[in-house]
Amino acid sequence: MKRVEGFNYSFNSNACTACGGKCCIGESGYIWVNMPEIEAIANYLNITTQEFAKEYLIRAKNRYSLKEIKVKELGYACIFFDIDKKMCKIYDVRPKQCKTFPFWGVYKDDQSELIKECPGVILDEKI
């Protein structure tokens, strides 16, 4: 069970195996990556950062984001999400944004959407 100070919930990562990747599929959005993450992923894929940028990145809001792919009725998925296996292809080097989920500031005070998306979230009991 993972806890992060300042959040009124915990996260059971064991739920990930049964979830189907809800945190990687849904509405279109940005999957931000910085240069060290780009270099690490490119190295993991055994390609140059230039090849990686051309194939897997978009530039948005003066930053870089991983591309998304359309997944029929499910919405969009990260380009590195394996739809058939329901898992991340680059899990060992995934970006910080992915590593820190579900402990994002946007969910700190309102977990209503998070609860629908992530079965591993366990709200603290109110006393």
Legacy VTK file of the C-alpha trace (Angstrom):
# vtk DataFile Version 3.0
C-alpha trace
ASCII
DATASET POLYDATA
POINTS 127 float
0.000 0.000 0.000
1.463 3.341 -1.029
0.761 6.582 0.796
1.919 10.102 0.041
1.863 12.832 2.652
-0.864 15.399 2.084
-3.245 13.025 0.281
-6.259 11.523 2.055
-6.069 8.225 0.223
-3.689 5.359 -0.359
-2.972 3.269 -3.437
-2.881 -0.505 -3.775
-0.800 -1.230 -6.890
-2.023 -4.846 -6.895
-5.262 -3.515 -8.417
-3.366 -2.568 -11.590
-3.373 -6.123 -12.896
-7.181 -6.250 -12.987
-7.840 -2.660 -14.073
-7.057 -2.858 -17.792
-5.025 0.324 -17.886
-7.695 2.911 -17.160
-4.996 5.440 -16.265
-3.435 4.977 -19.725
-6.668 5.075 -21.753
-9.407 7.681 -21.890
-9.778 11.300 -22.845
-7.013 12.846 -24.888
-4.409 14.633 -22.825
-0.714 15.191 -22.430
1.861 12.726 -21.174
4.677 15.130 -20.387
8.304 14.083 -20.720
11.495 16.004 -20.057
14.937 15.544 -21.635
16.304 13.036 -19.092
13.132 10.941 -19.529
13.355 11.201 -23.327
16.976 10.052 -23.206
16.159 7.172 -20.855
13.260 5.935 -22.990
15.259 6.278 -26.228
18.104 4.335 -24.638
15.653 1.666 -23.427
14.315 1.363 -26.987
17.874 1.358 -28.356
17.275 4.329 -30.667
18.633 7.880 -30.836
16.800 10.733 -29.150
16.219 12.205 -32.619
14.552 8.981 -33.803
12.557 8.863 -30.587
11.390 12.470 -30.984
10.297 11.926 -34.574
8.398 8.710 -33.844
6.958 9.204 -30.350
6.760 12.886 -29.386
4.619 15.910 -30.058
5.456 19.454 -29.063
2.731 21.183 -27.078
2.730 24.275 -24.900
6.540 24.604 -25.230
6.981 21.088 -23.838
7.115 17.544 -25.127
4.388 14.947 -24.746
4.243 11.319 -25.768
1.920 10.710 -28.687
-1.445 9.067 -28.230
-3.281 6.559 -30.387
-7.026 6.337 -30.967
-8.500 3.235 -29.324
-11.945 2.718 -30.866
-14.685 3.423 -28.335
-12.261 3.694 -25.401
-10.806 7.052 -26.411
-7.056 7.529 -26.565
-4.095 5.612 -25.177
-0.469 6.415 -24.640
1.536 5.219 -27.627
3.417 2.884 -25.274
0.328 1.196 -23.864
-0.028 -2.353 -25.156
-3.765 -2.673 -25.802
-3.710 -6.478 -26.003
-1.617 -7.103 -22.879
-3.101 -4.130 -21.005
0.305 -2.946 -19.829
2.979 -0.340 -20.406
5.702 -1.273 -22.904
8.216 1.040 -21.205
7.179 0.530 -17.578
10.760 0.460 -16.251
11.486 3.901 -17.736
8.014 5.451 -17.768
7.823 9.224 -17.207
7.486 10.774 -13.760
3.898 11.731 -14.592
3.084 8.029 -14.857
5.155 7.009 -11.835
3.394 9.484 -9.560
-0.167 8.538 -10.545
-2.602 8.606 -8.698
-0.905 11.132 -6.428
-1.449 14.212 -8.584
-2.299 17.631 -7.194
-5.529 17.751 -9.185
-6.857 14.858 -7.075
-5.682 16.150 -3.712
-8.963 17.801 -2.758
-11.404 16.054 -5.109
-11.132 12.331 -5.725
-14.543 11.855 -7.407
-13.130 11.274 -10.901
-10.114 9.381 -9.603
-12.320 6.854 -7.787
-14.095 6.063 -11.082
-10.787 5.662 -12.924
-8.574 3.835 -10.462
-9.731 0.772 -8.506
-6.502 0.849 -6.487
-7.393 4.092 -4.694
-8.571 3.621 -1.133
-9.981 6.683 0.582
-9.100 7.275 4.200
-11.993 6.563 6.525
-13.616 9.616 8.042
-13.730 9.422 11.817
LINES 1 128
127 0 1 2 3 4 5 6 7 8 9 10 11 12 13 14 15 16 17 18 19 20 21 22 23 24 25 26 27 28 29 30 31 32 33 34 35 36 37 38 39 40 41 42 43 44 45 46 47 48 49 50 51 52 53 54 55 56 57 58 59 60 61 62 63 64 65 66 67 68 69 70 71 72 73 74 75 76 77 78 79 80 81 82 83 84 85 86 87 88 89 90 91 92 93 94 95 96 97 98 99 100 101 102 103 104 105 106 107 108 109 110 111 112 113 114 115 116 117 118 119 120 121 122 123 124 125 126
